[in-house]
């Protein structure tokens, strides 16, 4: 969800932020760049110090024309010369929402964070966007068989790109070299919003739901087939995502009846698990709206008609829907939903009723996940308004009686709200901290804990909590962990060791125990004199349990 956050705040603050950050600039071509032989092609990349990058490699046929709103078609072979010295097109991005005027202390405190996640402005948006980047240590031989880390970006399934400088992977690869635990990093693009996550009966009947997830699966098949040419080991792939990317990892774990098909051997999920959604036909109104907006209402086959209209028309229709960050908070019509093919049942039912891949996992959340997403609802000020808002927008079909227990467990007392542990501070409206607490536990912490409770007895799982950052007004908000995960710090070290050994622990230092439902041990990343410690994942235990029960009964 990070590119969305960046655009929202750029709009809200009306400031011009620096587009590149020291150490995270777009890479530049050296005079004699590296090359890789791929089938019958020579792929030329770039070298920057100890790291080599091969950028914008197409992994699937462009999903344009008759291939729009179709399953991805994997590139099976290459010939000639492939120029991989610049990033490829990014997929069409949905326009962000304005949160209104942020409190001054929040706006000012977010400046460094926005600089970190700002985008390159000259990257073309296009349907022809199914490309990936490969970043590796310099001078790696094809026989090196290094473990591979595949990154799936966030963005609410509506925006995001592998061209964001913070996602270029150089800091991770450089740190892996320093640790003598080298890894290869792959960052993929996937279709978004109308192009990748359109719902409706017509989509379900055609078996074309959640196409963005199918794109990711295709990219993983590409990695299995071709990564050895770059010195990677296709048998040692870990998939990692944040936010929407983390939700994607979750859904890959349950795809194909829990059979990873040799595509990955481990998964890491940062702030995203089961979206509390139902069936893909539940968003029929969005499909009908898009069809009407682009002039396909009278077509005999509306889905076929959608393949003939200009891409800009589809993008304009997507921009007329409510994005994540609007008054609805983290709710969106483009979240993954059960499609009968890739996602076989409502996602929140999968841990109890589905079969998960038997692979080791890392899971984790930020302490104050939904604080940032709660500014668009500052006009909710009374208890009655709060109850109606929650019932209508997050638990559709529920009554106030259904919500009575949850409303008691999430009181309007600011001291109980998010940002947590801040007492009466940061109460930007009478219900702000209450909305932030309930929304974060419903969408993030609850699904994570539900997954842990169901799978930790069968699989090795390591759980973390990011409580480092403490941004003014919003605490340790959604995405703040990226500042420590992507920059070569202590979180990066734990992740690199996990990719190499399926165990994140160092020889000396803080040991991260696997999670179980008795101890609920969690590695916590902190500010202050104790940067790391082991805590217990039992915060708001009764409240989170109640919200998960409600989400199962009343999915989006």
Secondary structure in CASP SS format (residue, H / E / C, confidence):
PFRMAT SS
TARGET T0000
AUTHOR 0000-0000-0000
METHOD secondary structure of the structure
MODEL  1
X C 1.00
X H 1.00
X H 1.00
X H 1.00
X H 1.00
X H 1.00
X H 1.00
X H 1.00
X H 1.00
X H 1.00
X H 1.00
X H 1.00
X H 1.00
X C 1.00
X C 1.00
X C 1.00
X C 1.00
X C 1.00
X C 1.00
X C 1.00
X C 1.00
X C 1.00
X C 1.00
X C 1.00
X C 1.00
X C 1.00
X C 1.00
X C 1.00
X C 1.00
X C 1.00
X C 1.00
X C 1.00
X C 1.00
X C 1.00
X E 1.00
X E 1.00
X E 1.00
X E 1.00
X C 1.00
X E 1.00
X E 1.00
X E 1.00
X E 1.00
X E 1.00
X C 1.00
X E 1.00
X E 1.00
X E 1.00
X C 1.00
X C 1.00
X E 1.00
X E 1.00
X E 1.00
X E 1.00
X E 1.00
X E 1.00
X E 1.00
X E 1.00
X C 1.00
X E 1.00
X C 1.00
X C 1.00
X C 1.00
X C 1.00
X H 1.00
X H 1.00
X H 1.00
X C 1.00
X C 1.00
X C 1.00
X C 1.00
X C 1.00
X C 1.00
X E 1.00
X C 1.00
X C 1.00
X C 1.00
X C 1.00
X E 1.00
X E 1.00
X E 1.00
X E 1.00
X E 1.00
X C 1.00
X C 1.00
X C 1.00
X C 1.00
X C 1.00
X C 1.00
X E 1.00
X C 1.00
X C 1.00
X C 1.00
X C 1.00
X C 1.00
X C 1.00
X C 1.00
X C 1.00
X C 1.00
X C 1.00
X C 1.00
X C 1.00
X C 1.00
X H 1.00
X H 1.00
X H 1.00
X H 1.00
X H 1.00
X H 1.00
X C 1.00
X H 1.00
X H 1.00
X H 1.00
X H 1.00
X H 1.00
X H 1.00
X H 1.00
X C 1.00
X C 1.00
X C 1.00
X C 1.00
X C 1.00
X C 1.00
X C 1.00
X E 1.00
X C 1.00
X C 1.00
X C 1.00
X C 1.00
X C 1.00
X E 1.00
X E 1.00
X E 1.00
X E 1.00
X E 1.00
X E 1.00
X E 1.00
X C 1.00
X C 1.00
X C 1.00
X C 1.00
X C 1.00
X C 1.00
X C 1.00
X C 1.00
X E 1.00
X E 1.00
X E 1.00
X E 1.00
X E 1.00
X E 1.00
X E 1.00
X C 1.00
X C 1.00
X C 1.00
X C 1.00
X C 1.00
X C 1.00
X C 1.00
X C 1.00
X C 1.00
X C 1.00
X C 1.00
X C 1.00
X H 1.00
X H 1.00
X H 1.00
X C 1.00
X C 1.00
X H 1.00
X H 1.00
X H 1.00
X H 1.00
X H 1.00
X H 1.00
X H 1.00
X H 1.00
X H 1.00
X C 1.00
X C 1.00
X C 1.00
X C 1.00
X E 1.00
X E 1.00
X E 1.00
X E 1.00
X E 1.00
X E 1.00
X C 1.00
X C 1.00
X C 1.00
X C 1.00
X H 1.00
X H 1.00
X H 1.00
X H 1.00
X C 1.00
X C 1.00
X C 1.00
X C 1.00
X H 1.00
X H 1.00
X H 1.00
X H 1.00
X H 1.00
X C 1.00
X C 1.00
X C 1.00
X C 1.00
X C 1.00
X H 1.00
X H 1.00
X H 1.00
X H 1.00
X H 1.00
X H 1.00
X H 1.00
X H 1.00
X H 1.00
X H 1.00
X H 1.00
X H 1.00
X H 1.00
X H 1.00
X H 1.00
X H 1.00
X H 1.00
X H 1.00
X H 1.00
X H 1.00
X C 1.00
X E 1.00
X E 1.00
X E 1.00
X E 1.00
X E 1.00
X E 1.00
X E 1.00
X E 1.00
X E 1.00
X E 1.00
X E 1.00
X C 1.00
X H 1.00
X H 1.00
X H 1.00
X H 1.00
X H 1.00
X H 1.00
X H 1.00
X H 1.00
X H 1.00
X H 1.00
X H 1.00
X H 1.00
X H 1.00
X H 1.00
X H 1.00
X C 1.00
X C 1.00
X C 1.00
X C 1.00
X C 1.00
X C 1.00
X C 1.00
X E 1.00
X E 1.00
X E 1.00
X E 1.00
X E 1.00
X C 1.00
X C 1.00
X C 1.00
X C 1.00
X C 1.00
X C 1.00
X C 1.00
X C 1.00
X E 1.00
X H 1.00
X H 1.00
X H 1.00
X H 1.00
X H 1.00
X H 1.00
X H 1.00
X H 1.00
X H 1.00
X H 1.00
X H 1.00
X H 1.00
X H 1.00
X H 1.00
X C 1.00
X C 1.00
X C 1.00
X C 1.00
X C 1.00
X C 1.00
X C 1.00
X C 1.00
X H 1.00
X H 1.00
X H 1.00
X H 1.00
X H 1.00
X C 1.00
X C 1.00
X C 1.00
X C 1.00
X H 1.00
X H 1.00
X H 1.00
X H 1.00
X H 1.00
X H 1.00
X H 1.00
X H 1.00
X H 1.00
X C 1.00
X C 1.00
X C 1.00
X C 1.00
X C 1.00
X C 1.00
X E 1.00
X C 1.00
X C 1.00
X E 1.00
X C 1.00
X C 1.00
X C 1.00
X C 1.00
X C 1.00
X C 1.00
X C 1.00
X C 1.00
X E 1.00
X C 1.00
X C 1.00
X C 1.00
X C 1.00
X C 1.00
X C 1.00
X C 1.00
X C 1.00
X H 1.00
X H 1.00
X H 1.00
X H 1.00
X H 1.00
X H 1.00
X H 1.00
X C 1.00
X C 1.00
X C 1.00
X C 1.00
X C 1.00
X C 1.00
X E 1.00
X E 1.00
X E 1.00
X E 1.00
X E 1.00
X E 1.00
X E 1.00
X C 1.00
X E 1.00
X C 1.00
X C 1.00
X C 1.00
X H 1.00
X H 1.00
X H 1.00
X H 1.00
X H 1.00
X H 1.00
X C 1.00
X C 1.00
X C 1.00
X C 1.00
X C 1.00
X H 1.00
X H 1.00
X H 1.00
X H 1.00
X H 1.00
X H 1.00
X H 1.00
X H 1.00
X H 1.00
X H 1.00
X H 1.00
X C 1.00
X C 1.00
X C 1.00
X C 1.00
X C 1.00
X C 1.00
X C 1.00
X C 1.00
X C 1.00
X C 1.00
X H 1.00
X H 1.00
X H 1.00
X H 1.00
X H 1.00
X H 1.00
X C 1.00
X C 1.00
X C 1.00
X C 1.00
X H 1.00
X H 1.00
X H 1.00
X C 1.00
X C 1.00
X C 1.00
X C 1.00
X C 1.00
X C 1.00
X C 1.00
X C 1.00
X C 1.00
X C 1.00
X C 1.00
X C 1.00
X C 1.00
X C 1.00
X C 1.00
X H 1.00
X H 1.00
X H 1.00
X H 1.00
X H 1.00
X H 1.00
X H 1.00
X H 1.00
X H 1.00
X H 1.00
X H 1.00
X H 1.00
X H 1.00
X H 1.00
X H 1.00
X H 1.00
X H 1.00
X H 1.00
X H 1.00
X H 1.00
X H 1.00
X H 1.00
X H 1.00
X H 1.00
X C 1.00
X C 1.00
X C 1.00
X C 1.00
X C 1.00
X E 1.00
X E 1.00
X E 1.00
X E 1.00
X E 1.00
X E 1.00
X E 1.00
X C 1.00
X C 1.00
X C 1.00
X E 1.00
X C 1.00
X C 1.00
X C 1.00
X E 1.00
X C 1.00
X E 1.00
X C 1.00
X C 1.00
X C 1.00
X C 1.00
X H 1.00
X H 1.00
X H 1.00
X H 1.00
X C 1.00
X C 1.00
X C 1.00
X C 1.00
X H 1.00
X H 1.00
X H 1.00
X H 1.00
X H 1.00
X H 1.00
X H 1.00
X H 1.00
X H 1.00
X H 1.00
X H 1.00
X H 1.00
X C 1.00
X C 1.00
X C 1.00
X C 1.00
X C 1.00
X C 1.00
X C 1.00
X C 1.00
X C 1.00
X C 1.00
X C 1.00
X C 1.00
X C 1.00
X C 1.00
X C 1.00
X C 1.00
X C 1.00
X C 1.00
X C 1.00
X E 1.00
X E 1.00
X E 1.00
X E 1.00
X E 1.00
X E 1.00
X C 1.00
X C 1.00
X C 1.00
X C 1.00
X C 1.00
X E 1.00
X E 1.00
X E 1.00
X E 1.00
X E 1.00
X C 1.00
X C 1.00
X C 1.00
X C 1.00
X H 1.00
X H 1.00
X H 1.00
X H 1.00
X H 1.00
X H 1.00
X H 1.00
X H 1.00
X H 1.00
X H 1.00
X H 1.00
X H 1.00
X H 1.00
X C 1.00
X C 1.00
X C 1.00
END
